[in-house]
Amino acid sequence: MEIGSEFWIDKDYIVDPMEQFYMSGRSALNAIILDVKKKYAAEQVLMPSYCCDSMIVPFIRNQIRVRFYDVYLDNDHKISVEIPNAEKNEVLFLIHYFGAKVRKFHIQGKFSDWITVIEDKTHSFFSGFDSDIDSEYEFVSFRKWFAVSGIAMAKNTNRDLIVPDATNDKFIALRNDAFSEKARYISGVQINKDQFLNKFREAEEILDIDSMCYRPDRKDYYRLTQRLHQQEALVQARRANAAVLIKELEKIPQLSVMVDFDFNQDCPLFVPVAELTGQRDQLRRYLIENQVYCPVHWPTSLYHEGISAKAQEIYDNELSLVCDQRYSPEEMIKIIKLIRNYYSGDIVYKEQPWKSTNHTDRMKSS
């Protein structure tokens, strides 16, 4: 190999000149909405019935009406999508869930029937599949993938978006303090968990109130760059963990994996399962009592008014099994053993039971 002379560009992730960075997914989406309103006479957005309310609120706050298309579980308990015909001055909003491509995707008409298309790539950013979506706008929130106080990316494929010039220092400080305290807790230092859980919750409440176009903290640019250079290790760890879970879940008839992962190209965010016996909340509580914290994506809210009965089924039965890069296949087996114990009735509780005040049921997208 030649030594010296000019530098060269690595093949690792390089920032697209059209990408702009924000403090959160909601900040990124707000920037997109402002651009859509400036360019188009947008009056309404067609959103998936299966989404976090944090994705709905920015449209409502910007005086854009919301209607929903059905995202539901088919007879094989897999996520399916049915998109109706476009209405006048309507934007289409799309998601691929948990890092897997939606295999059963039915759309009336074509994407160009809508005035523009927004694609939330938070779940699918590290997956290699072609989404087949002709989206003008894309955004990604990175804080569900690794520890950043808050950083998200948004872009318009044709021109620059608004550049944020302010930071939300209180949000950033709360998240960073909570990270530090949880790290000490995980290392064995005697810390009351409420101490950092309350800070995470307070930071989330700040986003609920204020989702303007803030820029991320400078440290998070560095953290993101570091993680993106290590993305192959992240992808491989998540695939290995998810593969263990899925293989063992095939032997547990009470649960069904809701997406079909292709590990040649998909990177799982979680392994989402449908609990088929009406015991999702009891199973989740049992896992928490044994120090396994699996979120629900997502609770419904007042903003989900009007979704169909079949769309509601996902909200009632979904549980997201953790499979991220912090853990090993051995820890996936621990999850499986606990699930087996729950359904067999061979239940063992830890000394410190779960307290509802310590854990938020909300799993935000941004």
ZAFI-394186 format. One record per residue (C-alpha): z negated, x, y negated; residue number from 1; residue in one letter. Coordinates in steps of 0.001 Angstrom, whole numbers, plus 500000, padded with zeros to 6 digits. Each point is the difference from the previous one (the first is absolute). Example, Ala and Ser with C-alpha at 12.3 -4.5 7.8 and 13.67 -1.06 7.14 Angstrom:
2
<<492200,512300,504500>,1,A>
<<500660,501370,496560>,2,S>
//
This chain:
366
<<500000,500000,500000>,1,M>
<<500886,501217,496516>,2,E>
<<497023,501077,497892>,3,I>
<<499810,499611,496211>,4,G>
<<502451,498791,497334>,5,S>
<<500059,496369,498824>,6,E>
<<497843,497193,501398>,7,F>
<<501514,497110,501952>,8,W>
<<499107,496315,500447>,9,I>
<<498219,499069,503216>,10,D>
<<501234,497072,502065>,11,K>
<<496678,498231,499523>,12,D>
<<499652,496866,497895>,13,Y>
<<501547,500426,496552>,14,I>
<<499263,497476,497281>,15,V>
<<503005,497825,499174>,16,D>
<<500836,500207,496281>,17,P>
<<499883,496184,499874>,18,M>
<<496402,499860,501309>,19,E>
<<497111,499349,497645>,20,Q>
<<496319,500314,500951>,21,F>
<<497188,497572,499269>,22,Y>
<<496285,499615,500726>,23,M>
<<500348,497200,502555>,24,S>
<<502490,497789,501769>,25,G>
<<499148,497241,497575>,26,R>
<<500714,502276,497034>,27,S>
<<503323,500965,501576>,28,A>
<<500893,496380,500713>,29,L>
<<499051,498997,496462>,30,N>
<<502420,502613,498638>,31,A>
<<502731,498586,502232>,32,I>
<<499306,496433,498878>,33,I>
<<500167,501006,496339>,34,L>
<<503368,501638,500664>,35,D>
<<501267,496940,501903>,36,V>
<<499000,497716,497130>,37,K>
<<501726,502290,497509>,38,K>
<<503260,500148,501952>,39,K>
<<500173,496562,501626>,40,Y>
<<499046,496420,499174>,41,A>
<<497584,499984,502932>,42,A>
<<498044,496763,500317>,43,E>
<<498852,500097,503610>,44,Q>
<<499328,502375,502890>,45,V>
<<500454,499218,503691>,46,L>
<<497184,501844,501802>,47,M>
<<498999,500369,503657>,48,P>
<<497249,497597,501009>,49,S>
<<498315,503015,501640>,50,Y>
<<498890,502256,497165>,51,C>
<<496939,501061,498022>,52,C>
<<499096,497920,496976>,53,D>
<<500106,503215,497943>,54,S>
<<503794,499816,500324>,55,M>
<<500106,496378,498845>,56,I>
<<497778,500279,496930>,57,V>
<<502233,502381,497949>,58,P>
<<502823,497434,500109>,59,F>
<<497741,497149,498943>,60,I>
<<498557,502070,497150>,61,R>
<<503548,500658,498841>,62,N>
<<500836,496253,500008>,63,Q>
<<502249,500126,503064>,64,I>
<<499652,497117,502468>,65,R>
<<499376,500811,503666>,66,V>
<<501381,498297,503077>,67,R>
<<499625,501224,503580>,68,F>
<<502247,500524,502984>,69,Y>
<<498578,499851,503516>,70,D>
<<498691,503109,501737>,71,V>
<<498499,498897,503294>,72,Y>
<<499348,500879,503643>,73,L>
<<502713,498963,502458>,74,D>
<<499404,498969,503602>,75,N>
<<499529,503673,500956>,76,D>
<<497406,500406,497209>,77,H>
<<502342,502280,498025>,78,K>
<<500449,499871,496230>,79,I>
<<503115,498008,499074>,80,S>
<<501524,499204,496619>,81,V>
<<501986,497003,498775>,82,E>
<<501435,500203,496471>,83,I>
<<501534,496829,498526>,84,P>
<<502824,499764,497492>,85,N>
<<499503,501475,496556>,86,A>
<<499101,497830,497038>,87,E>
<<501064,500405,496382>,88,K>
<<498753,503121,498162>,89,N>
<<497980,501113,503009>,90,E>
<<498884,503475,501115>,91,V>
<<499625,500846,503706>,92,L>
<<496963,502017,501149>,93,F>
<<500072,501695,503427>,94,L>
<<497610,501934,502277>,95,I>
<<500287,501798,503351>,96,H>
<<496602,499761,501644>,97,Y>
<<497752,502784,501335>,98,F>
<<502766,502618,500170>,99,G>
<<502249,498083,502417>,100,A>
<<503292,498325,499187>,101,K>
<<499890,496211,500145>,102,V>
<<502131,499330,503078>,103,R>
<<500358,496240,499537>,104,K>
<<501278,499614,496449>,105,F>
<<501919,496859,499082>,106,H>
<<501448,499519,496518>,107,I>
<<502053,497157,498568>,108,Q>
<<502842,501483,497987>,109,G>
<<499984,503630,498878>,110,K>
<<497800,502264,497877>,111,F>
<<502414,499810,497068>,112,S>
<<499183,496280,499661>,113,D>
<<496797,500990,498193>,114,W>
<<500046,501453,496495>,115,I>
<<498313,503130,501380>,116,T>
<<498006,501193,503022>,117,V>
<<496609,501747,499974>,118,I>
<<498935,501840,503151>,119,E>
<<496375,500929,500667>,120,D>
<<500289,503191,502073>,121,K>
<<496275,500702,500214>,122,T>
<<499888,499306,503745>,123,H>
<<503319,501614,500882>,124,S>
<<500154,503080,497745>,125,F>
<<499476,502528,502817>,126,F>
<<502280,498198,502473>,127,S>
<<503564,501119,500434>,128,G>
<<501817,496733,500598>,129,F>
<<502705,498582,497735>,130,D>
<<498556,496786,498605>,131,S>
<<503498,498471,499503>,132,D>
<<498745,498641,496685>,133,I>
<<502036,500432,496842>,134,D>
<<496971,500208,497687>,135,S>
<<500289,500957,496346>,136,E>
<<496248,500608,499684>,137,Y>
<<497612,501774,502378>,138,E>
<<496327,500897,499831>,139,F>
<<497436,501735,502213>,140,V>
<<496202,500212,499780>,141,S>
<<498661,503142,501673>,142,F>
<<496268,499308,500091>,143,R>
<<500218,498185,503342>,144,K>
<<501453,503150,501592>,145,W>
<<497548,502680,498855>,146,F>
<<497205,500772,497546>,147,A>
<<501274,499708,496453>,148,V>
<<498098,498249,497245>,149,S>
<<503206,498179,499232>,150,G>
<<503695,500877,499855>,151,I>
<<503103,497911,500540>,152,A>
<<503709,500474,499510>,153,M>
<<502555,497556,498625>,154,A>
<<503665,500306,499262>,155,K>
<<503051,498127,498900>,156,N>
<<503069,501320,501780>,157,T>
<<502043,499836,496770>,158,N>
<<497779,501082,497115>,159,R>
<<496574,501202,498901>,160,D>
<<496960,497724,500006>,161,L>
<<497261,499902,497389>,162,I>
<<497971,503219,499873>,163,V>
<<496228,499397,499908>,164,P>
<<498087,502055,497439>,165,D>
<<496367,498979,500644>,166,A>
<<497576,500508,502887>,167,T>
<<497220,497697,501159>,168,N>
<<497265,502627,500031>,169,D>
<<497266,497687,501289>,170,K>
<<502026,498989,503059>,171,F>
<<500887,503616,500793>,172,I>
<<496404,501197,499567>,173,A>
<<498597,497252,502234>,174,L>
<<502496,500716,502783>,175,R>
<<499448,503768,499868>,176,N>
<<496205,499613,499984>,177,D>
<<500213,497638,502969>,178,A>
<<502222,502482,501888>,179,F>
<<497486,502790,499451>,180,S>
<<497035,497911,501069>,181,E>
<<501750,498723,503126>,182,K>
<<500969,503566,500937>,183,A>
<<496332,500998,499795>,184,R>
<<499043,496942,502066>,185,Y>
<<502575,500833,502695>,186,I>
<<498727,503604,500117>,187,S>
<<496506,498749,500831>,188,G>
<<498261,499936,496622>,189,V>
<<497524,497111,499741>,190,Q>
<<501678,497684,497484>,191,I>
<<499669,496242,499688>,192,N>
<<503485,498670,500798>,193,K>
<<499663,497375,497297>,194,D>
<<500105,502849,497498>,195,Q>
<<503685,500781,500566>,196,F>
<<501067,496581,501305>,197,L>
<<498924,498446,496727>,198,N>
<<502050,502548,498066>,199,K>
<<503106,499267,502070>,200,F>
<<499407,496288,499403>,201,R>
<<499470,500453,496255>,202,E>
<<503236,502002,499751>,203,A>
<<501832,497190,501813>,204,E>
<<498599,497476,497546>,205,E>
<<501395,502074,497128>,206,I>
<<503480,499686,501494>,207,L>
<<499515,496259,500435>,208,D>
<<499377,499675,496271>,209,I>
<<502405,502592,498621>,210,D>
<<503255,500958,501715>,211,S>
<<501860,501355,496984>,212,M>
<<502382,502951,500258>,213,C>
<<497513,502849,500263>,214,Y>
<<501022,503475,501090>,215,R>
<<498160,501747,502846>,216,P>
<<497470,502773,499636>,217,D>
<<501541,503489,499932>,218,R>
<<498031,500963,503116>,219,K>
<<501699,497214,501922>,220,D>
<<503435,501459,499240>,221,Y>
<<498786,503166,501715>,222,Y>
<<498437,498097,502893>,223,R>
<<503176,497996,500530>,224,L>
<<502152,503127,499993>,225,T>
<<497732,501642,502555>,226,Q>
<<500080,496953,502289>,227,R>
<<503755,499627,499764>,228,L>
<<500461,503607,501035>,229,H>
<<497794,499204,503014>,230,Q>
<<501660,496694,500801>,231,Q>
<<501362,501068,503402>,232,E>
<<496464,500608,501261>,233,A>
<<498925,496633,498539>,234,L>
<<502880,498201,501698>,235,V>
<<499468,501646,503382>,236,Q>
<<496242,499326,499989>,237,A>
<<500484,496338,499183>,238,R>
<<502712,499579,502641>,239,R>
<<497833,501642,502668>,240,A>
<<496982,497848,499155>,241,N>
<<502012,496796,499828>,242,A>
<<501678,500768,503326>,243,A>
<<496614,500261,501702>,244,V>
<<498835,496710,498520>,245,L>
<<503180,498130,500883>,246,I>
<<500049,501238,503588>,247,K>
<<496425,498856,500571>,248,E>
<<500406,496739,498072>,249,L>
<<502598,498926,502552>,250,E>
<<497090,499621,502437>,251,K>
<<497989,497732,497650>,252,I>
<<501519,496478,500136>,253,P>
<<497899,498701,497095>,254,Q>
<<501878,502240,497536>,255,L>
<<503688,500409,499220>,256,S>
<<501590,502704,497832>,257,V>
<<501820,498260,497150>,258,M>
<<502803,502533,499409>,259,V>
<<502298,502086,502195>,260,D>
<<499573,503649,499048>,261,F>
<<502862,502410,500676>,262,D>
<<498220,503355,500120>,263,F>
<<503286,501844,499538>,264,N>
<<499983,498817,496390>,265,Q>
<<496946,497861,499152>,266,D>
<<496719,501233,498541>,267,C>
<<497205,497441,500539>,268,P>
<<497731,499090,497114>,269,L>
<<497777,498081,502444>,270,F>
<<500544,498367,503381>,271,V>
<<499845,496289,499119>,272,P>
<<498913,497658,502785>,273,V>
<<499833,496236,500272>,274,A>
<<496745,498799,501570>,275,E>
<<501060,497114,502240>,276,L>
<<496666,498351,500840>,277,T>
<<498673,499089,496554>,278,G>
<<497450,502831,500023>,279,Q>
<<501514,502374,497445>,280,R>
<<497024,499950,497645>,281,D>
<<497463,500385,502830>,282,Q>
<<501933,502939,501460>,283,L>
<<500244,501645,496601>,284,R>
<<496282,499583,499418>,285,R>
<<499252,501526,503416>,286,Y>
<<502172,503023,499195>,287,L>
<<498232,500417,496654>,288,I>
<<496627,499823,501730>,289,E>
<<501222,502937,502076>,290,N>
<<501200,501934,496945>,291,Q>
<<503718,499250,500375>,292,V>
<<501372,498490,496782>,293,Y>
<<503302,498188,500499>,294,C>
<<501289,498017,497006>,295,P>
<<501674,496640,499840>,296,V>
<<503393,499842,498264>,297,H>
<<499485,497847,498030>,298,W>
<<497576,497255,499047>,299,P>
<<501722,497010,498446>,300,T>
<<499185,499082,496433>,301,S>
<<500547,497226,497490>,302,L>
<<503287,501705,499174>,303,Y>
<<501341,499300,503513>,304,H>
<<500047,496264,499381>,305,E>
<<503010,498357,501627>,306,G>
<<500586,502308,502975>,307,I>
<<500909,498200,503225>,308,S>
<<497700,499365,502961>,309,A>
<<501895,502486,502172>,310,K>
<<499725,502635,497266>,311,A>
<<496226,499433,499850>,312,Q>
<<499655,501014,503673>,313,E>
<<500403,503700,499213>,314,I>
<<497160,499899,497476>,315,Y>
<<497734,498284,502518>,316,D>
<<500614,502369,502919>,317,N>
<<501136,503458,498795>,318,E>
<<497854,503127,500395>,319,L>
<<501187,503496,499037>,320,S>
<<498918,502712,502448>,321,L>
<<499486,503383,498345>,322,V>
<<502341,502771,501218>,323,C>
<<500155,502449,497107>,324,D>
<<500092,503784,499870>,325,Q>
<<496223,500417,499606>,326,R>
<<499536,499127,503661>,327,Y>
<<501065,501107,503470>,328,S>
<<501254,498154,503108>,329,P>
<<496455,500311,501380>,330,E>
<<498737,497867,497144>,331,E>
<<502728,497444,500721>,332,M>
<<498594,499741,503526>,333,I>
<<496590,499292,498459>,334,K>
<<501523,497041,498142>,335,I>
<<501606,498728,503187>,336,I>
<<496766,500325,501988>,337,K>
<<498114,498013,497393>,338,L>
<<502647,497255,500071>,339,I>
<<499808,499864,503803>,340,R>
<<496225,499811,499828>,341,N>
<<500201,497130,497554>,342,Y>
<<502281,497898,502199>,343,Y>
<<498166,500866,503219>,344,S>
<<496661,499030,498483>,345,G>
<<498647,503523,500529>,346,D>
<<498960,500257,496356>,347,I>
<<497881,502835,498652>,348,V>
<<498861,499978,496361>,349,Y>
<<499079,502981,497894>,350,K>
<<496604,500287,498301>,351,E>
<<501325,499175,496523>,352,Q>
<<501702,496580,500117>,353,P>
<<502811,498969,497716>,354,W>
<<499058,498471,496656>,355,K>
<<502553,497843,498264>,356,S>
<<498959,501306,496564>,357,T>
<<501029,503540,500913>,358,N>
<<503625,499367,500908>,359,H>
<<502737,498392,498024>,360,T>
<<502391,497664,501825>,361,D>
<<502721,500733,497485>,362,R>
<<502639,502559,500965>,363,M>
<<502092,500584,496924>,364,K>
<<503601,501205,499966>,365,S>
<<499832,502155,496973>,366,S>
//
